[in-house]
C-alpha cells in the first residue's frame, strides 16, 4: 500500500508565539511555513537575546514566558526551548501553563514537561500515580508514536502477531530537542508496542566526550532536560523479550530505523516507510510515505503534528502514559549512574510516595 496524501495546512492562518534559542530559528521558520502558522511574537530563555529571536521572525518581542502564558492569546505557544522553565519555581510555571489551558491556548513543547519524577508529583501537575487521566498542560512535539508512519505500523501489527524482539534507532539534530526528548519519545513508543520493561541496562556518552578513548564514564544529570550525547540501552520485558535502543541528538540529519521480529516474520521500518516479510523472507506487504525527501524527517513530523494541533483534526490516539514513560527514562539514567540494570517500577514507587 502507498500513501498518496500529505498533510494540508489549517483552514485559517494560525497565530503563534515561539520561545526559542537563536540556533533553532533556521529550523523552525520553514516548519511554521509548512504548517501554515504565522509567528506574531517571539522570545528567548536568555532575555538579552529575545530581540534577536523576534527580529529573525519579524514579529513582536517577548521576554517573560510566564507573562506570555498568562496573558497573551495566540492560537499556539511553542516552547522550542524550556531552559530554566518548570525547574526553580515549578509551581508558578505550572500555574501559568494551566492559565493558558483554561483560555484554550494550545501549548506545545520540544522537551518533555515535566522532565523529573519529583516534579511530576508537584501540586497542579495532576495525578503522579497515573490513576487519573489528567490532560497534558503542554503537548510534546514531535512524538514518533503520533506520526502517520506509526499509525500505519499499528494497523499492520494487528495481523502480525506478538512481537518477540525489537531494535530502535532514533537520531535527530539538537535543534529539535535534547537527547532527553528523544529518550522520552522512544520510551513512549516502546511502552505502547511491548509494555513497560522489567529492567533497563543503559550506557551513555556525553556530547563533550564523543570519540574519547578515556576510560572515565561521564554521567548524565538527574533530569531528561538538557541531556546531550548518545544513550544505548537494553530493555528486558517481564516475559523475557528484549528491546535494543540507541538514541542521540549529536547528528546533522534525522534518521529513524526499527526492526521488529515475530513468529510470523519481520518488519523493517525507516523514515519513509516499512516492509513486512514472512518467516521465509518473502515480501508480503509494504507502506511508503509520500514525503519531501529534502526535508529533515523530524521537521516533517513536527509540521504534521503542529497542523493537527492547530486544526483540531487528526487520528484519535491513546494519551501518553506520562508516569510510566518518565519512569522508564529515569531508570535508564539511573542505570548509567549505577553501572547496572535498574527497574522502572522503582522510579514509579517513588512517584507514588510524592
Backbone torsions as a table, in degrees:
resi	resn	phi	psi	omega
1	UNK	NA	154.2	-179.3
2	UNK	-129.5	161.1	179.4
3	UNK	-106.7	111.6	-177.9
4	UNK	-99.7	1.1	-177.3
5	UNK	-111.7	145.1	173.2
6	UNK	-124.4	153.9	-176.3
7	UNK	-58.2	138.7	175.0
8	UNK	-101.8	157.2	-177.9
9	UNK	-69.8	156.8	175.9
10	UNK	-55.9	154.2	-176.7
11	UNK	-59.5	-42.6	179.5
12	UNK	-116.1	152.3	178.0
13	UNK	-57.2	138.0	-179.6
14	UNK	-106.1	132.9	179.8
15	UNK	-94.7	146.0	-177.6
16	UNK	-144.4	150.2	167.9
17	UNK	-115.3	131.0	-175.8
18	UNK	-116.8	140.3	178.9
19	UNK	-117.8	110.7	-169.6
20	UNK	-149.8	166.5	171.5
21	UNK	-92.9	154.5	-177.3
22	UNK	-54.3	-37.6	-176.9
23	UNK	-70.2	-9.6	-179.9
24	UNK	-92.8	-13.1	-171.9
25	UNK	-59.9	-47.4	-175.5
26	UNK	-62.5	-31.4	178.7
27	UNK	-82.4	-28.8	-177.1
28	UNK	-77.9	-35.3	-175.9
29	UNK	-57.1	-50.0	178.0
30	UNK	-66.5	-31.0	178.6
31	UNK	-64.0	-43.3	176.4
32	UNK	-62.8	-39.0	-179.9
33	UNK	-64.4	-47.3	179.1
34	UNK	-61.5	-33.0	-174.2
35	UNK	-86.7	-6.0	-178.0
36	UNK	71.7	33.8	-177.0
37	UNK	-109.7	129.1	178.2
38	UNK	-99.0	120.4	179.3
39	UNK	-81.6	116.7	-177.5
40	UNK	-107.0	-7.0	179.9
41	UNK	-161.3	151.7	-179.2
42	UNK	-155.2	153.6	177.6
43	UNK	-156.5	-178.0	-173.7
44	UNK	-141.4	146.0	175.5
45	UNK	-59.1	-23.9	173.9
46	UNK	-97.5	100.9	-171.8
47	UNK	-50.0	-36.4	-178.2
48	UNK	-65.5	-17.6	-179.4
49	UNK	-102.3	1.9	180.0
50	UNK	-60.7	-39.0	178.4
51	UNK	-62.7	-37.3	178.7
52	UNK	-64.2	-43.2	179.7
53	UNK	-64.9	-46.8	-179.0
54	UNK	-62.5	-40.6	179.0
55	UNK	-63.2	-39.6	-179.9
56	UNK	-63.9	-35.1	179.2
57	UNK	-90.8	-9.4	-179.2
58	UNK	65.2	46.8	-174.2
59	UNK	-141.6	-178.2	178.7
60	UNK	-67.2	151.3	-179.3
61	UNK	-98.3	142.8	173.5
62	UNK	-131.9	141.8	180.0
63	UNK	-128.8	12.4	179.8
64	UNK	-138.1	100.9	-175.4
65	UNK	-64.3	-40.7	-179.5
66	UNK	-61.2	-38.5	177.8
67	UNK	-66.3	-40.6	178.2
68	UNK	-60.0	-47.9	-178.7
69	UNK	-64.2	-31.6	-173.8
70	UNK	-90.0	-22.3	-172.2
71	UNK	-128.3	-31.3	-176.5
72	UNK	-78.9	155.3	-175.0
73	UNK	-132.2	56.6	170.4
74	UNK	-77.7	174.0	175.3
75	UNK	-73.1	-31.2	-173.6
76	UNK	-140.8	138.4	168.6
77	UNK	-119.5	119.5	-178.7
78	UNK	-106.5	119.0	175.3
79	UNK	-93.2	84.2	178.1
80	UNK	-69.4	-29.0	173.7
81	UNK	-128.3	136.7	178.3
82	UNK	-116.1	22.0	-178.3
83	UNK	-53.8	122.2	177.3
84	UNK	80.5	-6.5	-175.9
85	UNK	-91.3	140.7	178.9
86	UNK	56.6	37.1	178.5
87	UNK	-122.2	-66.6	-174.2
88	UNK	-81.9	-32.1	179.6
89	UNK	-132.7	62.0	-170.0
90	UNK	-59.7	-41.1	-174.4
91	UNK	-63.1	-41.7	179.0
92	UNK	-69.7	-35.0	177.7
93	UNK	-68.5	-39.7	176.1
94	UNK	-63.1	-38.3	178.8
95	UNK	-62.9	-37.3	177.9
96	UNK	-66.7	-39.3	175.8
97	UNK	-63.9	-41.7	178.4
98	UNK	-64.1	-37.0	177.2
99	UNK	-61.1	-44.6	179.3
100	UNK	-63.4	-42.0	-180.0
101	UNK	-65.1	-38.6	-179.4
102	UNK	-65.4	-24.1	177.5
103	UNK	-95.4	11.5	178.1
104	UNK	61.4	35.2	173.4
105	UNK	-92.4	126.6	177.2
106	UNK	-79.6	125.7	176.8
107	UNK	-113.5	124.0	177.0
108	UNK	-116.7	152.6	-177.4
109	UNK	-140.5	145.6	175.1
110	UNK	-87.1	-10.7	-179.2
111	UNK	-118.2	148.2	177.6
112	UNK	-63.8	131.2	175.5
113	UNK	-128.0	117.9	-1.4
114	UNK	-78.1	171.3	-178.4
115	UNK	-116.1	-1.5	178.9
116	UNK	-128.8	141.0	-178.2
117	UNK	-57.0	-41.0	-178.1
118	UNK	-61.5	-37.5	179.7
119	UNK	-68.7	-31.3	-179.0
120	UNK	-59.4	-27.9	179.7
121	UNK	-93.5	6.9	-178.6
122	UNK	-68.4	150.5	177.6
123	UNK	-56.2	137.4	178.1
124	UNK	93.8	-16.3	-178.2
125	UNK	-84.8	-23.5	-177.8
126	UNK	122.8	-168.6	-176.0
127	UNK	-81.8	112.1	-176.7
128	UNK	-69.3	-17.9	-178.5
129	UNK	-83.7	-11.1	-179.4
130	UNK	78.9	8.5	-179.1
131	UNK	-73.1	-26.0	178.2
132	UNK	-111.8	142.6	-178.6
133	UNK	-88.5	81.0	-178.9
134	UNK	-80.5	131.5	179.9
135	UNK	-64.3	151.0	-178.3
136	UNK	-70.9	136.3	174.3
137	UNK	-77.9	-29.0	176.5
138	UNK	-141.3	129.3	-176.5
139	UNK	-90.9	121.9	-178.7
140	UNK	-79.8	133.0	175.1
141	UNK	-135.9	148.8	-13.4
142	UNK	-81.1	152.2	174.1
143	UNK	-117.8	122.1	-174.4
144	UNK	-60.2	-35.5	179.9
145	UNK	-64.4	-26.8	-175.3
146	UNK	-97.2	25.9	177.5
147	UNK	-98.8	160.8	177.7
148	UNK	-59.7	-36.6	-179.1
149	UNK	-58.4	-47.5	-178.7
150	UNK	-74.3	-29.7	173.0
151	UNK	-57.1	-45.7	179.7
152	UNK	-67.6	-37.8	178.0
153	UNK	-62.4	-42.2	-179.4
154	UNK	-60.9	-37.6	176.3
155	UNK	-64.6	-43.1	177.8
156	UNK	-60.4	-40.9	-175.7
157	UNK	-67.6	-17.3	178.5
158	UNK	-61.5	-26.0	-179.8
159	UNK	-114.7	10.0	-175.8
160	UNK	-90.4	-27.6	-176.0
161	UNK	93.0	179.0	-176.7
162	UNK	-60.8	138.9	174.3
163	UNK	-77.3	127.9	-179.5
164	UNK	-96.4	-34.9	-179.2
165	UNK	-157.0	155.6	-174.9
166	UNK	-154.4	143.0	172.4
167	UNK	-128.0	140.2	-178.0
168	UNK	-132.9	135.5	173.4
169	UNK	-131.7	124.3	179.6
170	UNK	-135.6	122.7	176.5
171	UNK	-131.6	144.2	179.2
172	UNK	-154.4	146.9	176.6
173	UNK	-58.4	148.6	-175.7
174	UNK	-64.5	-17.4	178.0
175	UNK	-65.5	-19.3	178.3
176	UNK	-93.3	7.6	-179.7
177	UNK	128.1	162.1	-175.6
178	UNK	-74.6	173.9	171.0
179	UNK	-56.8	-36.6	178.5
180	UNK	-59.2	-35.6	177.7
181	UNK	-65.4	-40.7	179.0
182	UNK	-68.5	-38.4	176.0
183	UNK	-61.4	-45.3	-177.9
184	UNK	-60.2	-48.4	-175.3
185	UNK	-72.0	-30.8	177.0
186	UNK	-75.2	-35.7	175.8
187	UNK	-64.7	-35.9	176.2
188	UNK	-63.2	-41.1	178.8
189	UNK	-66.2	-44.4	179.8
190	UNK	-61.6	-45.3	-179.6
191	UNK	-60.6	-39.1	-179.4
192	UNK	-67.1	-40.7	-174.0
193	UNK	-81.5	-40.6	-174.3
194	UNK	-131.5	-2.9	177.4
195	UNK	99.6	-174.8	-179.4
196	UNK	-84.5	126.5	-178.0
197	UNK	-69.3	156.5	175.5
198	UNK	-79.6	-35.2	-175.1
199	UNK	-145.0	139.9	176.0
200	UNK	-125.9	125.7	178.1
201	UNK	-116.9	114.7	-171.0
202	UNK	-127.5	155.3	172.0
203	UNK	-130.5	155.5	-172.8
204	UNK	-143.3	138.8	172.6
205	UNK	-127.3	122.4	-175.6
206	UNK	-72.0	160.9	179.5
207	UNK	-63.0	-25.4	-175.2
208	UNK	-87.3	-4.2	-178.3
209	UNK	-126.6	16.1	-179.6
210	UNK	-61.4	131.0	179.4
211	UNK	83.1	0.1	-179.0
212	UNK	-74.8	143.7	178.2
213	UNK	-96.3	3.2	-178.9
214	UNK	-64.9	145.4	178.7
215	UNK	-83.3	-3.2	-179.8
216	UNK	-77.3	129.3	-179.4
217	UNK	-94.2	114.8	177.7
218	UNK	-67.8	147.0	-177.5
219	UNK	-110.1	139.2	175.7
220	UNK	-74.6	167.1	176.4
221	UNK	-76.0	-171.4	-178.1
222	UNK	-86.2	-3.0	-174.9
223	UNK	-124.8	150.4	173.2
224	UNK	-68.5	-22.9	-177.3
225	UNK	-69.6	141.5	175.7
226	UNK	64.8	14.3	176.9
227	UNK	-74.6	133.4	-178.1
228	UNK	-131.7	142.8	175.2
229	UNK	128.9	-141.7	-178.2
230	UNK	-129.4	134.0	173.9
231	UNK	-123.3	127.2	177.5
232	UNK	-121.4	136.2	-177.1
233	UNK	-151.0	155.7	171.6
234	UNK	-115.9	127.1	-178.3
235	UNK	-112.2	123.5	-178.7
236	UNK	-105.6	125.0	-179.7
237	UNK	-83.8	160.1	-179.0
238	UNK	-57.4	-28.3	-178.7
239	UNK	-94.1	9.4	175.7
240	UNK	96.9	-10.1	177.2
241	UNK	-67.5	157.9	-177.4
242	UNK	-132.8	153.9	175.1
243	UNK	-131.0	132.1	174.9
244	UNK	-106.2	129.4	-174.6
245	UNK	-128.5	134.3	172.1
246	UNK	-135.0	124.3	-179.6
247	UNK	-135.7	149.3	177.8
248	UNK	-157.5	155.5	172.5
249	UNK	-112.4	9.8	-173.5
250	UNK	-102.8	56.0	179.9
251	UNK	-138.1	166.6	178.7
252	UNK	-97.2	-16.6	178.9
253	UNK	-144.8	147.5	-176.0
254	UNK	-78.2	143.6	174.1
255	UNK	-143.2	130.1	175.4
256	UNK	-125.1	125.7	179.1
257	UNK	-138.4	146.1	179.4
258	UNK	-150.4	141.6	174.1
259	UNK	-123.8	129.5	-179.3
260	UNK	-121.5	126.5	177.9
261	UNK	-111.7	136.0	178.0
262	UNK	-144.4	175.5	179.4
263	UNK	-63.0	-25.6	-176.7
264	UNK	-96.9	4.7	179.0
265	UNK	138.9	-145.1	-172.7
266	UNK	-144.2	145.5	172.6
267	UNK	-120.9	126.9	176.2
268	UNK	-111.7	123.4	-172.7
269	UNK	-126.0	144.0	173.6
270	UNK	-144.2	-175.8	-172.9
271	UNK	-58.1	-31.9	-174.3
272	UNK	-94.5	-6.2	179.9
273	UNK	157.3	-161.7	179.5
274	UNK	-154.7	163.9	176.7
275	UNK	-130.1	142.5	177.7
276	UNK	-114.4	130.0	178.9
277	UNK	-117.3	147.1	175.4
278	UNK	-82.7	-177.1	-174.5
279	UNK	-66.9	-15.5	177.2
280	UNK	-94.3	-2.3	178.9
281	UNK	92.1	6.9	179.2
282	UNK	-82.9	135.1	177.7
283	UNK	-71.0	122.7	-178.3
284	UNK	-116.2	-14.6	177.2
285	UNK	-166.5	158.7	178.7
286	UNK	-157.6	163.7	177.2
287	UNK	-144.1	138.2	179.1
288	UNK	-134.0	129.2	176.5
289	UNK	-80.3	138.0	174.8
290	UNK	-86.8	82.7	-175.5
291	UNK	-113.3	160.1	173.6
292	UNK	-80.8	109.5	-175.6
293	UNK	-66.2	-13.7	179.3
294	UNK	-81.1	-15.7	-179.5
295	UNK	-88.8	142.2	173.7
296	UNK	-63.2	133.1	-177.3
297	UNK	-57.7	-37.4	178.3
298	UNK	-66.0	-39.0	177.4
299	UNK	-63.2	-39.5	178.7
300	UNK	-65.1	-42.8	178.3
301	UNK	-64.2	-39.4	179.8
302	UNK	-64.5	-42.6	178.1
303	UNK	-62.1	-45.3	179.1
304	UNK	-57.1	-43.6	-176.1
305	UNK	-77.7	-30.7	174.2
306	UNK	-66.4	-39.7	177.7
307	UNK	-60.0	-44.4	179.8
308	UNK	-65.4	-39.9	178.1
309	UNK	-63.9	-44.3	-174.7
310	UNK	-76.3	-31.6	-178.8
311	UNK	-88.5	-21.0	-176.3
312	UNK	73.5	13.7	-178.8
313	UNK	-118.7	125.6	179.5
314	UNK	174.4	171.5	-179.9
315	UNK	-61.9	150.3	174.8
316	UNK	-85.9	119.5	-178.0
317	UNK	-124.9	153.8	177.3
318	UNK	-63.2	141.5	178.2
319	UNK	-66.7	160.4	177.0
320	UNK	-69.4	131.6	173.7
321	UNK	-82.3	81.3	-171.6
322	UNK	-54.2	-49.2	-179.5
323	UNK	-59.9	-42.1	-178.9
324	UNK	-67.8	-42.3	-178.2
325	UNK	-68.2	-42.7	176.4
326	UNK	-61.5	-41.7	179.6
327	UNK	-63.1	-39.8	178.4
328	UNK	-65.2	-44.5	179.2
329	UNK	-61.9	-41.7	-177.5
330	UNK	-78.7	-23.2	171.5
331	UNK	-65.5	-37.1	176.7
332	UNK	-65.1	-43.3	178.9
333	UNK	-64.8	-40.1	179.0
334	UNK	-65.2	-37.1	178.3
335	UNK	-62.5	-40.7	177.3
336	UNK	-60.0	-41.6	-175.9
337	UNK	-73.6	-33.6	-177.4
338	UNK	-93.2	-19.3	-178.4
339	UNK	76.3	18.3	178.8
340	UNK	-145.6	168.1	179.6
341	UNK	-64.7	142.6	179.5
342	UNK	-129.0	155.6	-175.4
343	UNK	-105.2	130.1	174.2
344	UNK	-58.3	-29.1	-179.2
345	UNK	-62.9	-29.8	177.0
346	UNK	-64.0	-45.4	178.3
347	UNK	-64.6	-40.3	-178.6
348	UNK	-63.5	-38.7	177.7
349	UNK	-63.4	-36.5	177.2
350	UNK	-63.7	-37.0	177.8
351	UNK	-61.1	-42.3	-176.4
352	UNK	-72.2	-14.4	178.5
353	UNK	-93.9	-5.0	-178.3
354	UNK	-65.4	NA	NA
